Amino acid sequence: MSAGGSGGKGAGVRAMMIAIASGKGGTGKTTIATNLAYTIAQMGRRVQYLDCDVEEPNGHIFLKPKIESTEEVTVDVPQVDMKKCTGCGKCGQLCQYSAIVSLKEMVLTFEQLCHSCGGCMLVCPAEAITEKPKKIGFLDQGFSESEDVEFVQGRLEIGDVRTPTLIKQVKQKAVNDGIVIIDAPPGTSCPVIEAVKNTDGVLLVTEPTPFGLNDLKLAVEMIRKLQLPFSLVINRSDIGDNRVHRYCKEQGIEIVMELPDDRQIAEAYSSGQMIVEVLPEYKKHFANLAQKMKVL
């Protein structure tokens, strides 16, 4: 994988993990991720697709998996036995997130603020605090409609905020051999960092517009802070202007694929179809992409 970064973080014998990310939503990140995974599988390699965009997973629209198992994901949050509580307030003094607050005659817990560290339970001298599970989402596993892409997705419970925690659970389902394609959330916030960290490289997806360039710069800064190698795909490459190309040349970022603003691609996407199936001429483009990323 290319350029622009400063070295990946290998971790012994395991699958090669490639994260597909973008500085902003709507650039075609999932389109690239699903078609790349499908193409690698069609060329005989074991491939697993992890949808880590857990707030709004949509890889299933294209890979159309048959879900074979679903499991509930929970985290531990505190519950207080007021019959034992002495009102000492040590739990609230410890918590840096104000997830537990001790008042005169009651203790309030705010589960959405809790980071499940267990500290409040440890400092309670009366042993009045225990842990209870709280559901934050689900993990689905199965195989794509073509039966050659292993599929995992996370689905965050509506109203929950523990996106990085669920992403971590999704990544723990990664296989030990072959290629793992991680479809990261858009943006540059904590969920994205959780999705891309400890991977072998990142494939950024952008579009040649002022908004695309602005968010690409933020994404590049983030990836460089993580010291991960990365390359770039430009989607809808014949719209906008050439400022993205100039920026990449200045920064030494390799552009490994460009997809045009093709109406047929848009029609395939809008109907939930794979580009490489509807438009076979694009198979070679994704095969070339896989080779440039050294996953074949």
Number of C-alpha atoms within 10 A of each C-alpha: 23 22 17 20 22 14 17 18 14 13 11 6 8 14 20 21 26 24 25 28 34 32 27 23 16 14 22 20 25 28 22 23 25 26 23 23 26 27 23 23 21 16 10 10 18 18 27 28 28 30 29 33 26 26 21 12 19 19 25 20 16 21 24 18 21 16 15 10 10 14 11 13 20 15 18 17 23 24 18 18 14 13 8 12 19 15 16 14 18 16 22 20 14 14 18 11 12 16 20 25 18 18 12 9 9 14 18 14 18 13 17 14 16 20 17 15 12 16 13 24 20 12 16 18 15 14 15 17 22 16 15 11 13 15 13 21 22 19 20 19 20 18 19 21 13 14 14 18 25 23 28 27 30 29 23 24 17 9 9 13 14 20 23 18 18 29 27 15 16 25 21 9 15 23 17 11 15 17 23 28 25 31 30 27 31 22 19 20 13 11 23 25 18 19 25 26 17 18 21 21 28 29 25 23 31 30 27 21 17 14 12 22 20 14 21 27 15 15 24 24 14 18 24 15 11 18 18 25 22 28 25 25 24 22 21 19 21 15 12 13 13 13 14 22 17 11 14 18 12 9 12 14 19 17 19 19 17 18 17 12 13 11 9 12 20 13 13 17 17 10 10 17 20 20 23 19 14 15 13 11 11 16 19 12 18 21 19 15 20 18 14 15 18 11 18 16
